[in-house]
């Protein structure tokens, strides 16, 4: 794949300006990590990478934790000043119109500095098929998070091991919503529901909540492991679990988790008849931390299953982007539902043509072994000495020296990271071999206005 990604500008580590920074799209096959504190420009760089990969015709799946990357929907510069008006705060239509015109001019001038224009924005947004899912909310498209549980899937015939991972994630979500132990290895209720569901799914049936309630009332097996069923989970406990599942089934709120598009990452990212490049955003900014981890765990398990089903390739087939992985892939022994699939995607995705981009403000809170093998690093300004030491070690392969041990007044890499201006990054690409450079991200073709709220996504959906 010969396409290149127009990231922005570059300079030497001494600050000598260089040419535009263009990166072969295939370099993201070995994954990328982006670090930077609030205000560093990390989100802008992520959106640039997403835009450029889409411009190269490569499908993208974005897991949008904060709501910022849904700004990809705001192709306002491609549509004219009036496209900005619904998102401006003034209630006076004349003021809002004037603000929109001024904003359009300002953005046009900024893009021109990067030799870009409204034509480029128009080409991007006309060339993609954008879907924004909002699990558990009607702000965007609905997503049936329990489809791997309630609907029969061909994977049970072709790859039951992968199917079990997806099933486990769905059952964990159900138990968490009920306030029960959702640990697949520790929870007896998780084991029991998994056995009931797997029996149905292996037979080509769905395992709906109603079907599981029926199985709890008349269990289809007499033993669980070495124990009799009643010794493992008593009849009274099964009845209580069935009652809780029934209350959940009747809940109008929970119904939002069980309607909409099925969990099928392969179909989401497949080539389209209209030849538009799929861009799929799963926005979870509206969820609490625990629900977010479970929802993303389900999506990532599905993405991993799809990845492993692909034939091998040396081209970038798809890109998966996570914009803030704090708490999602922590160091051992923490093990949230997202950690396993992220680690596996980083280890195995390359062979199947699937690249991963991870971003975080907190390098110390991410499993270092997972990120250390990424081929592309972009390091923006970091606030703490510990964070700077961690990324310097990753960039250089050696531990950063303590200040007291310095023998020279020359600035270190840690000093450079500490003093970076917004939108500037220390950029290292293991594929290029020229060492680190300073990179400045270009302006985004989409309007980067801040997190998209429930109201913003609803307004966008109404406008089509």
N, C-alpha and C positions, 0 to 999 in steps of 0.2 A: 504494500500500500504506500503510494508515493506522496499523498497529501501531507501538507504541513499545517501546523497550528500557529496562527499569528497571535503570540502571547502579548507582545508589547515591545519595549525597548530594552537595551542592555548596555552595561558598562563594565569595565574591568573592576577588579576588587579595589583598585586605587582610584576609581572614579572616572577613568578615561572613557568617554562615550564610544559606543560601538554601533553596529548595525541593528536592524530590527531583530527581535528574538523570534525565530521561527523554529518550531520543533516538529520533527516527523511524527505523524500521528501514531505510528507503530511503537514509538518510545513509551507510550502509556500502557503497552501490553505488560510491562513489568511493574506496573502500579506507580502511584505517586502519593506523596504526603505533603500537606500544606500546614504550616504552623504560623501562628500570629495572634497577638493579644487583640482585644477589642480596639477597633480603630486602625488596625494595621493594614486593612485592605484585603484581608484574607477572603472574605465573601466575594468581593469583586473579582479576584483572581479565579476563584472557583467558577463563577458565572462565565468568565471569559473562556475557561477550559471547556465548559459545557457547550457554549456557543460554537467554539471552534471545532469540537468533535462532531457536532451536528452538521456544521457546514461541510465537513469532510464526508458526510453521508453515513456516519456510524451511530446506531441507536444508543440512547442514554437512559438509564434508570437512576433517578435522583431520589434519595431518601432525605427529605427536607425536615430537619429537626427543629429549626428556628423559624421557618416561614420565609426566609430571605430568597431562596433559590426559585420560589414560585414567581419571582419577578421576571422569569423567562417569559411569562404570559404577557408582559407589558411591552409589546412591540410598538409603543406609541410613536416613536420617531418614524416608523414605517407607514403610519396611518395619518399623520398630520397633527397639528396642535390640538384639535378638538378631542383627540383621544386621551389627552392628559386630564381634561376637565373633570370627569367623574371621580378622580382620585385627589382633587385639590380641596382644601378645607373651606374656602370662602363660600358663603351662601349667596353672595351677590353674583349674578350671572355675568355682569360686565367685568367685574374684578376677576372672576375665575377665568374668563376668556382671555383677558390681558395677561394673567399669570401663565396660562397655558402657552400663549404665543411667545412670551419671554423665555419660558422653559425650553420650548422647541428650538428657539434660536440659539440659546446657550448650549444645549446638547449638540446641536448641529456644528457649532464652532469647535466644541471639544473633540467631536469625532473627526473633524477635518484635520486636526493636529496629528491624528493617527492615520491620515489618508483613507478615512472611511466616511460614509455618507448614508443618507436615508435609503439609497438604493441597496446598500449592503444589508441594512436592517430589514428592508422589504424582502430581499432574497432569502435571508435567514428565516423569517417568519412565514413566508409563503412555502418554504421548502420543508417545514416540519409539521408533524401531526402531534399536537400537544394534548396530553391528558393529565389532569390533576385529580388524584384520588385523595379524599379526606375520610379515612376510616372512622366510623362512629359519628359522622357529621354529614349534613346535607349541603355544606358550603361548596364542595366540589362533587366529583363523581363518587357514588357509593362503592364500597369494596366489601365483598363477602369474605370476611376473614376466616370463617369456618367452612369454606367450601371443600378444603381437603378432608374435613371430617364428615360433612353431610352429603357430599357427592362422591360417587365412585370415580376413581381415577385409574387410567391405564397403567400408571406406574406400579400398581399393586401386582400386575402381571409381569412387567418388564424389570422393575427394580424395587422390590419390596423394602429393601433397606432404606433407600431414600424416602420412600413413601412414609415409613415409620417416623422419620425425623419430622416431616411436615405434620403428621398426625399428632405427635407429642407436643409440638408447639401450639396447635389448636386446642388441645385438651388443657394445657397449662393456662391458656387465656380464659377458658371457661371457668376453671377452678379459681383463678385469681379474682375474676369478677364476682364470684360467690363468696370470696373471703376465706377460701380454704387453701390448704397446703398444695402448691402447684409444682413441687419438685418431682421430676419424673422418676428419680431414683429412690426417693424417700417416702413419697405420699402413697399410701395404700389406695386412696380413692383414684389417684392418677393411674395406678397399675390396673385397677379394676375396670375403669372406663376404657382404657386402652385395649384391654383384652376383649371387651364387648364390641368396641368399634372395629378392631382389626378383623374379628371373625366375620362381621358383615361386609367389610370392604374387600376382603379376600374373596368373598362370594359374589363380588360385583354389585353389591347393594350400597346405598348410602347409609351412613350411621347418623341419622338426624337425632336431635335431642329427644324427640318423642320416642324414637326407637330405643335409645339408651335407657330411657325411663322404663320402657317395657321390659328390657333385659334385666334391669335391677329388680323388677318385681318377680320375674321368672327367669333366673339366671340360666344361661345355656351351657354351663359347665359346673362341675362339682368340686373341683380343686383348683387352687392357685399355687403353683410351685409344689412344694412338699406338704402344704397345709390344706385341710378341708376348707371349702369356701367360708363356712360359718366361723371357723377359727381365724381366718384372715380378715374378713369383714362380716360382722354379725348381721343378722336379718334386720335388727333395729337400725343399725348404721346405714344399711343399704336403703331402707325406707326413708331415712332422714335425707340421704343424698338425692334420692328420687324426688322428694318434695322440694328440695332446693332447686333442682334442675327444672322442675315444673314451674316454679315461681319465676325463674329466669326466662323460660320459654314464653311465659305470659307477659313479660315486661315489655312495654312499648319502647323503652330506652334501649334495651338490648337488641331489639329488632333491627336497629341501625347497623349492628355488626353482622347481620345475617342476610342482608340484601345487597343487590348490585352486582358488579363485575366479579367473576370468580378469580381465584388466585391462580393465574396462568402467566408467569413472566415470559415464557417462550412465545406465547401469542402476542403479548404486549409489544415485544421487541422484534417481531417478525416483519420482513419486508411487506410493504403494502402495495395494493394494485395501483394506487395513484402516485406511487414512487416517492411519497413524502417520507422523511426519516422520522421514525417514532421517537418521541421525547415523553417519557412517563415520569411524573413527579408524585411521590407518595408523601403527602404533607401530614406531619404528626405534631405540629406546633401546638395544637389545641388540647393535646392529651397530657396527663400528669406523667411523671418520670417512669413510674412502674408500668402503667398501661403502654407508654411509648416503647419501652424495652420489649414487652411481649408482642406488640403489633409488629415492630421491626424484626423481631426474631422470626415471626411467621413469614414475612416477606423475604427475609434473607435466606431462610431454609428453602423456600421455593426457588429463589434465584440460584442457590447452590445446586439444587436438584436439576434445574434446567441446564446449568453450566456443565455438569458432569454427563449430561445426555448428548452433548455436542460432539461432532468429530473434531479431531485435532486440527490446528491451523497455526500459521505463523503470522497471521494478520489480526488486527484488532477488530473483533466482531461486535463487541458491545462494551460500554463503559458503565460502571456502577459508582455513584458518587454519594458520599455521606458528608454532610457539611459541619457536623460537630459530634465527634465520637466520644466525648467525655462520658464515662460511665458505661459505654457500649462494648469496649474491648479493653478492660482494665487488666493490670498485671495479675498473675496467679497469686492467690487461689480464688479470687473473685470469679464468678462464672455466671453472668447474666445470660438470658436466652440469645443475645446477639453475638456473644463472644465466639462461640464455636463456628458458626457459619462465616463470620468475618475472617477468622484465622484460616479456615479452609479455603476461602476464596482467594486470599492473599498467597496461599501456598500453591494452589492448583489451577487458578483461573487462567494463568498465562498459557498453559498447554491447550486450552480450549478457546482461546481468543477473547477472553473476558478480562478487562483491566479494572482496577479498583482505585479510586481516589479517596483518601481519608483526610479530613481536616480537623484541627483542634486548637483551642487556646492553651491547652494544658498538656504538654508533652510528657510530664512526669506521671500523669494518670492514665497513660496508654501503654499497653503491653509492648515493650521495646523490641522484643524478638519478632513481633508481627510487623512493625514498621521499618525495622532496620534493613530489610531486604528490598525495599522499594527502590526502583531505579531512578526516579525523579524526586528531588526534594526542593521545596520552596519555603524558605524560612524568613518570616517577617519579624517585626519587632516583638521581643519577648521581655516580660517584666521582671521575672525572678532569676536569680543566679542559678538555681537548680534547673529551671527549664532551659536556660541558655547552655549550661554545661551538658545537658542531655543531648541537645541537637548538635552541638559542636562535636561531641563524641561520635554521633552518627555521621556527620559530614566528613570528619577527618579520620575516623577509625582509631583515635587516641583520646584519652581523657584530657579535658581542658585543664590547664595549669591553674593552680590557685594564685590569686593576686599576689600573695606574699612571696611566691616562689619566682616571680618574673625577674628576669635578668636584663630586660630591655624595655625602653619606653615606647617601642613600636606597638601600635594597636593590634590586639588579637582579634580572632574571628568572633569571639564572644563580645568584644567591644563594638565591633561592627554591627552585630545583631542588636545590641542594646540601643544603638543610635540610629537605626534605620528610620527614614521618614515614611509616612503612610504611602502604601502602594509600591514600596520598594522591598525586594526580597533578595536574600542570598539564594542563588539558583544553582543546583548541582544536578547534572544529568549524566548518569553513569555510562550512557551510550555514546556520549560525545568525546570523553577523554581529555577535555581541556581544563578540567578542574572547575572550581566555582566561579561564577560571575555575579554581578549585581543585575537584577531584572526589575523593570517597572511595568506593571500590567497596564494594558491599553484600556480605554474606556469601553464599557459594555455596550453592545448594540441594543440590548433590552434596557428599559429604564430601571435602574437599581434604586428604588425609593425607600427600601426598608421592609420589614416583615409584612407579608400579606395577611391581613386579619380575616376572620370569618366573614365580615361584611364585604371586604374587598373581593374575596373569592366568590361570594354569592353574587356580587355585582358583575364580576367577570363572566360568571356562568349565565346570568340573565342576558348579557350582551352578546353571548355566543362566542 
